[in-house]
Amino acid sequence: MALTELIGRPLGRQTVTIERGPVRAFSQAIMDTSGAYESTDSPVPPTFPFVMPYWGSDNPGGTTGLPIENLRGKGRAILHGEQEFIYHQDRHPRVGDVLVGDGVVSEVYEKAKGDGGKLEFYVTDTTWCLEGSSDPLVTVKFTLAINCKADAPEAKPLND
């Protein structure tokens, strides 16, 4: 069974300083050669908030707070599912911004596969605000999928 007891679990707070180098590297990686992301105060590309916890976080980033060790195992493959970006204001984050993000596990569910296996889904929401503000700037919804073979063991129960 998917670990539905994770719903509502806080994933912790992260502080990110958006730097020009990672924004430029990201725009090159997505093959955006427009030059829109080259200046010292440029906005970030629309999907950049997904990588902010990895590039510029003052805290451990990524899936921090998700019990990955409980989701791994023989016959269980961890996959990147979908992602969604919800912008709450008329501006995108910009180079030089310091953002504070609070994450939570918002959904956990599973679906049967035709081969007898299943897919488990763990959805996280991280809402980012400018440091010193409580007004949301952008929310990143991320779905982590676990592809489970028919004979794969269940997720390990939480010990906390």
N, C-alpha and C positions, 0 to 999 in steps of 0.2 A: 504494500500500500504506500502511496505517496505520503509524505510527512505533512499532513494537513494541520498538525499542531503548530507548524511554522507560521501560519497566517497571523498577521499582526505583529510578528517579531521585528523589533527594530534592528536595523543593520548598522547602526552607528552614524556618527557625524564625521564628515570629511571637510577639510578646508583646502581649496585649490586656488593657486595663483596662475592665471592664464598667461603663458609666455609666448613670445613671438616665434621662437624656433619651432616648438611643437606644432603651432598653428600652421606655419609654412610647410613643415614636413607632412602634416596631415593633408593639406590642400594638394600637395604634389602626389601623395599616395592615391588620392581620389581623382587624379589627373585633371584638376581644375587649374588651368594655366592662365586664368584671367588676370592675375595680379591683385585681385581684390583682398587677398589675405597677407599682403607684404608689408603694410605700414605698422608703425609702432602702436597704433590704437585701432587696428582693423577689427571688424567683427569676426567671429569664428564661423567656419562652415556649419550649415544646419545640423549635421550629424556629429559634430565634434564633441558635444556634451557626453557622448557615450565613452570617450576615451579620457575624459578629464581625470577620473580617479587614477589612471595609470600614468598620465603625463602632468605632473604639477601638484599632485596631492601631498599635503603635509602629513598625512596619515596613511596607513595601509589602504590600498585602493582595491578596485575590482569587485569581486564578490565577497568582500569582507562581511562577516556576519552570517553568511550562509554556511551551514555545516557540510561543506564539500566532502569531508571525510566520511560522512554518513550516506552520501549519495553515490560514492564510487563503489566498485566491486566487479567481480568477474561477471561478464555478460551484461554490464551496464556501461553505456557510452554516453559521456556528457557532451552535449551539443549546444551551440549557440542557436537560440530560437529567434523570435522576432524582436524588434526594438521599435519604440515609438517616441517621438519628441513632441511635447506639448509646450508651446511658447505662450506665456501668460501676459507678456507686455509687448510693446511695439519695438523692442530692441532685443537683439541677440547679445549674448555675452561677448565681451571685447577683450583684446589683448590688454593686459594690465589690471583687469578686474580680479578681485579676490572674492570667491564664491564659497558659500557654506552649503553643504548638501546633507540632508537627512534622508536615510533610506529605510524602507520597511518592506517586508514580504506581504504583498497584497492579495495573492491568489496562489492556491496549490490545487492541482487537479490531475487526473490521468485519463487516458483513452486507450481502449483495447486495440491491438493490431490484428490483422487477419491471420498472422502466423502463430497466434497464441501468446505473443509477447504483449508489451504495453509501452506507452509513452507516458512519462511523468513530466509535469510542467510546474515550474516554480517561477512566479512572476514577482519582480521587485519594482518598486517605484522609488526614485530618488528625486526629491524636489530641491532645486538649487535657488538660493537667494543671494543677492549681493551682501557681502559682509556688513553687518550693522543694520540690515533691513529684514523685515519678516515678510515682505512681499515676494511671492514666488516669481522667478524669472523664467525658469524652464524646468519641466519634469521629464525625466527619462524613465520610460517603462521598458524593462528588459525581461525576456523570457528565457530561462535556462531549461533545456529539454534533456531528459534522460531516456535514451533508447534502451529498453530492457528486453533481452531475449526471453523466450518462454521459460527457460530453466534458470533464469537469473535470480539470485537471492533478493529479497526485499531490501529496501533502504534500512540502514541500521537505526534503531530507535535512538532518540536523543537522550543524553545523560544529564541534561541540565534542568 
